[in-house]
Amino acid sequence: MKPTSPKQPPADDRGRVHPIWRHQRDYTPVIKVGAPAYLSGPFVIKRELIKGTDLATGDPITREVLTYTDGTTVVTDTNDNTGVETADPGLPQFVDKRASVEEHYTQLYDTDTATGEIVRFTRITAITTNPDGTTTYAPAADMAFDLTALYAPAGAVDAVPLVPLGGEAIAVSGATPAALTPPAHAAYAEIYIEDANVRWTQDGSIPSDNNGEQERAGTTISLLDTTALAGFRARPMDNLGDIASVGTMVVSVAYFNTKPERTPRGV
C-alpha cells in the first residue's frame, strides 16, 4: 500500500484502506535522523600494540596506540617488568625494537703440556644486539664438550701443542710378533726400522707371508690414532718378503700426543 497524499491513508489497488490507518490524520512517513547521546562521541577504530624498549632504562615496553574516529590518537606505554603505565603521549625515548641475543659455540682443546692429554670442550659466547644498534659481548662460559657441566681449562687452550711422550726400542725376532707399549695419551707414533726388513700389521693380526705390509730397513712407519698403536704387530722379513724364522732386528719408536703437522680438528 502507498499513501495517495499526506492527508489520505494508503490504499491498495481497489481503494481499500487497512484498519490501522483509518484513525490517523497525517500519513506522511517520519524518519528520525541522529543517534543516541551515548553513541554521539568519537570511538576507537584502530588499536595497535608495539613491542619496544625504553632507551633511557633499557626496560622492555609495550606501547598501545588507539586511533579514534575524529583522528585523534592516545598513546600508553606499559613497562613489561613492573606493569606500570605512563601517561599519554608515552615515553620520549621509546624505540620499537627489543634486544636480541645469539649464543656462539666454539670447539676448543685443552692440552696438558706435561702429559700430552688433550681434552675437548665448548666455549659459549653470548652476543647481544641492543635496540640502539650497539653490540655487547658477555663473558665467555666454558662447558664440557657435551654441555653437561662447567669446564675449567688447565693447560694450553686451542693451540694444541705437540707433546713428545718418550719412546722405546723393540727387538723383533722369532714367531712371536712384536707389539708397542704406548704411554697414556699417545695418539701418534713414528717407528724407524733400524737394521732389517719387517712385515707389519695395524689391526692386531699376526704378520705372515701373505698378510701385512712390507717395510725395508732404514724407513719409517707412521701410525696415527690409538687403535693403530694398539693393533701394531711386526715380525722380521727376509729380502724375498718371507717371514724370517731366525735373526733379530730392532725398531725405534717415538710417541707423541698428536701428529706433528696435524691438530685434533684435522687441520
Buried (B, 14 or more C-beta within 10 A) or exposed (E): EEBEEEEEBBBEEEEEBEEEBEEEEEBEEEEEEEEEEEEEEEEEEEEEEBEBBBBEEEBBBBBBBBBBEEEEEEBBBBBBEEEEEBEEEBBEEBBEBBBEEEEEEEEBBBBBEEBBBBBBBBBBBBEEBBBEEEEEEEEEEBBEEEEEEEBEBEBBBBEBBBBEBEBBEBEBBBEEBBBBEBEEBBBBBBBBBBEBBBBBBBEEEBBEEEEBEEBEBEEEBEBBBEEBBBBBBBBBBBEEEEBBEEEEBBBBBBBBBBBEEBBBEEE
